[in-house]
Each structure stands twice: as C-alpha cells, then as structure tokens.
C-alpha cells in the first residue's frame, strides 16, 4: 500500500491526531525559518554605542565629568 494511501486512511480514522501533528509541524517549522529571517533584518540596523561615561554612571551611580 502506498504511503499516501496509508496517510489518507490515518487522517480519516484519526482526524484530531492528524490535525495536531499538522499544527505541531507548523509550530516547529515557522520558528526554524522565520526567526533567522527576522534576525537578519535586525542585524542590518546598527545600534549606537552609549558613551562610556553613561555606562560608568549606570554601574556606579556617579556621573563622570
């Protein structure tokens, strides 16, 4: 029996399980594909570095002059 025929029989006999498997497949596929695409867009935007005096002031609580 062909794989597609077995798959059709499975979907008819267990529609809830088949739908759950489909939803899980989409849930695994989307983050694996979409997240790297979104990350590549974010790396195109360069964030300016804060001044060293602001970093020191944030750590120590004292503003350097």
Residue pairs with C-beta under 8 A, 6 or more apart in sequence:
10 17
10 18
11 18
53 63
53 64
56 62
56 64
57 63
57 64
